[in-house]
Structures are given as C-alpha cells and as structure tokens.
C-alpha cells in the first residue's frame, strides 16, 4: 500500500538513565504516526519528549513528560496527525527517560520504616541527613556496620534494579560509579536504595516482591566509601535527579517511629 504522505526527515535522540528495559518507537497510521513505548520495568518510567514536527499535530501535547505504567507494551504516547496531505511532513524527537513517575508529588509521609538490619542488632548512624562528609543537600543515612552484615528491607516493594559486580572502594566521589546496590520501588511511588552492598552480596533478584523485614543482602565497603557501612536513601525519581526524602524509623521495641540523629546508636528489638 502506498503511503498517503511523504516522510522526508526523521531524527531520534534519546538519553537513558537508570533503566534498560524501555523502548520508544513509532508506527505509521492512516492519519500519520503513532508514538509508542514498551516498558518492561517493574516500575513506571517517565519519558520527557520534545517533538520536532512539520505539518503534523500531536494529539497529546509536546515538550512534556509522559508516564508509562510498569510492564506495558505498545503504550500510546501520542498520535501525530498530518495537517495537509499535499505537503511534506517532518518529524523527530529528543527524549530522556528514567524510572518512576516524574509528576508524583504526594506520597506516604507517615510511613514507619524498619531499621534495615536484623532483630537484636545495634548500629551507629555514622552520617545523617545533610551530613558534612558526603550527604550535603541530601537526605541520606549511613549505618556503620562490618562487611557481611545482613541487610533487611526497611519497607515492602518490588526490586527494580540491582548491582553486585563491583569490589573496588575509594574515598573519591568518582568511585560512586562502582557502587553495588539494591533498588526497591514502593507502593506510594517512592524508591529506596541500599548502597555499598558486598560483591555478590545481593540475595534478591529484579522482579521479586519484598516484604518489610525481609533479608535482601549483605553490607560491604564498595564504591564511594570511607569505610564499611550501609548507605540508605528514600527518594522520588525525577528524569535527571533524585529528590531525597526524610523518613522515620521504628527503633527499640518498635513502639514509636522517630527521625534518626547522626552519631547516635540505634537498636532493633522487634
């Protein structure tokens, strides 16, 4: 069948961040084109798209963020319809995409997190929110613990990404690219990352449904680290940045959730 119009130019430019199982593509329709997405991740993926259009109209807007649900095939981003069939059409786009719902603003601010270690254990919080060593302008927590300490999920969710192949450690920020981690997506749209996991120390896999208090791996001294510890953050994922969040934890016998304080010791007896 002969096309009803002539496509003279098409440019695609994509910037991928933390996920691999996401694809943007298009198909021809009677009216023009349909832009689609396949998301094989276990969390939504947000795609920021800037269409370059000539003699085409986008039915779902332009220069915006489109949120594609988890485990979705052929999700329609937009239809591009020809304005005048007698004229040539041009279309292309630039895009960047990442895990999560970029548009999310509300989440469970009252959730009571478990301490991320086993019952009966006690550890120091060596660095707290906005810490002077490496947490400037970041709501992150460092629990000082020996290599090989068992790590437990602070909240239930689904594992969306893991890394356990690295063994290198240094105090230079450039070593962050060698961090081992477990990334878990929560039901309210937030994420938690457990970082500096021991080489081959992840004991869950992508797609696993995790329960609060479940054993997930072993702590290490890998990546950008000044010594053995677990780096823990909860955040909202935006296209190009993480918005880290303050959280409260059940301590002691688990009767009350509190904000943790740097250089204090905390026990989990529940």
N, C-alpha and C positions, 0 to 999 in steps of 0.2 A: 504493500500500500504506500502510495506516495505521500510524503509529509505535506501538511497543509501550510507550512511556513518554512522559512529557511533560517537555520541557526548559524550565524556567522562567527560567533565568538563565545568561548566558554572558559572561564577561569575559576579554579578552585584553590583555596588556600586554607589549610587547617592547622591549628595549634592544639595538640593533645597534651593534657596534663597527666593526671594520675591513673587513668583507666585505659585499658587496651581493647576491650570488647564492645566498642561503639563505632558505628559506621553511619556516615551521611552519604546520600546518593540521590539520584533523580530518575524519573521515568517520563516518557513522552505521553501526553494525553491528547484528546481531540481539541482541547482548548489551549494547550500549551505544554506545561510541565507540572509534575508533582514532585516536591522535595520530600524525601522520606528519611527515617532514621531507624536503625536496628540497635537496640540496647540490650546486650546480653549480660550486663552487670546486675548485681544484686541490690543496687540502689538506683534511684532516679539519676539521670545525667542531665545537666543543663548545658545547652548549646547556645552560645552567643553568635548571632549571624548577621552579617552585613551583605545584603544582596546588591549586585550591580545589574540594573535592569534597563533595557531599552525596548520599548514597545511591548512591555509586559507589566501586569499589575499583580501584586501579591495579595492574596485573599486574607492572609493572617499577619499582615504588617511587615515591617522591615526594621533593621537596626535594633533588635530586641533579643531577649533571652527566651528560648523555648525549652520547656521542661519535658523530658521524655521519661515515662514510667519505666521501672525496672522490668526486665525480662519481656520486652516488647519488640515485635517485628513489624516492619512497614508502618511505623507511626508517622502520620502525616504532619509534617512541619508546616507546609503551606502549599497552596496551588498558585502557579504562575500562569495567568491567562493572557493570551495575545489580545492587544488592543485593536490593531489594524492588520488584517491578514495580508494586505497588499504590500506591507513594509517588512523589512528585515527585523529580526529580533536578536538581541544580545542578552546573555545572562551569565552570571558567575557569582561567586560569593567568597567572602572571607569568614572563617569561623574559629572559635575557640570553645573547648568543652571540658567539663570536669564532673566528678562525682557530685551528687546531691542536688537539692532544689535551691538554686540561686535566689529565688524570690521569697524563700521562707523567712518569716520574721517572728512568728510565735512558736515557742517550744515549751517543754515542761520545766519551768524554772524551780519547781519544788521537789524534783525527783531526789530521792535519798540513795546515794551511791554507796556500794560496799567498798571497803578498803580493798585494794587489789592484791591481797596476799592471804595466806591460809589462816584459818581459825587457830588461835593460840599464839600467833606471831606478833612481834612488836618491832617497828622500824622507825628510824628518824626521817623526818621530812627535811632533807638537806637544802632544798631550794623551793620557795613557794611562788605565788603569783607575782609577776613583775620583779623577779629576783635579779640581783646585780650581776650574777655570773653569766647566764645565757638566756634568762627569761625576761629581758627588758621588753616592755609593752606586750607581754604575752601572759595569758592565764594558764600557766603550766606548772606541774608539780613533779619534783624529783624525790623518789623514795630511795634512800641509801640502803643497799642490800647486796650480799655476796653474789658472785656469779653462780648461776644454777639454782637460785631461789625460785620456788614455784609461784607462778603468777595466776591469779584468779580474776574472772570477769567482774568488773565493778557494776555492770548493768547488762541486761539481756539485749540481744540483737542478732544480726546476721553478719558473718565475716565477709567483707567485700574485697580485701586485699591483704596479702602477707608478703614478707621478705625475710629470709633467714639464711641467705647465702654468704653474707659478709663475715669477716673475722677481724678486719682492721679497726684500730681505735687510735684516735689522736685528739688533741685539745684544740685543733684548728677548726673553725666553722666549715671549712671546705670538706671536712670529713663527714658532714651530715649526709652526703650522698652515699655513704657506706652504712647508714643506719639500717638495722633489722627492726621489723615492726609487725604488729597485728592491728588491722584497721577494722572496726566494727561499726555497723550502721544501726542506729536506734529507731524505735517506732515513731518518735516525735520529729524525726528528720535530722537529728544531731548525729555526730560521729564521735567515737573515742579511739585514740591511738595509743598503743602500748609500745614504747620505743626502747631500743638498745637490747633487744632480745638476743640471747645467746645464739651463736651459729648453729643451725639445725635444731634450734630450740623451740620452734613453733609446733604446737601439738593439736592444731585445728587446721581446717582447710577452707578455702573460699567456698561460700555457699552454706556452711554449717550454721544452724540455728543455735545460738548460745544462750544459756540460762545464767542469770545472776549468780555469782559464786562458783561458776564452773571453771575447772582447771584448763588453762589455754596455752601455757608455755613456760619457759624458763628465762629468768632475767640474765643479763650479760653485761659486758663492758665493750660494746661495739659501736662504731661510728664516732660522732662528735661527743666525746665524753671525757670528763676529768677523773673518772673512777667508776667502779661498778655501781649501777643504780638503775631504777626503772623510771623512765620519763613518761608521764601520763597527762594527756590533754583531752578535753571535750570541746568540740567546735562545730560551727556552721560552716559548710564549704561554699565559698563563692567561686566564680570562674577562675580567678587568678590569686586568691588569697584565702586564708582561713581566719574566721572570726572566733577566737578562743573565748571560752565561757567559764565563769566561776561556778563551782559546784559545791554541794555539801555532802559530807560522808557520815555514815553511821560509825561511831567509834565505841571503844569499850564493849559493853554488853549490848550495844545496838539500840538503846532506848531513845536516842536523840541524834539528829543529823546536825553537824556543825561545819563551819568553814575551817580548814586546816591552816595552821600557822607555821611559818618557816622556823627551823631549828627546834621543833617540838617532836616528842616521841608519841607514837600512836599504836594502840593495840586493837586487835580484832578478837573478841571473845564470843562472837555469835556465829 
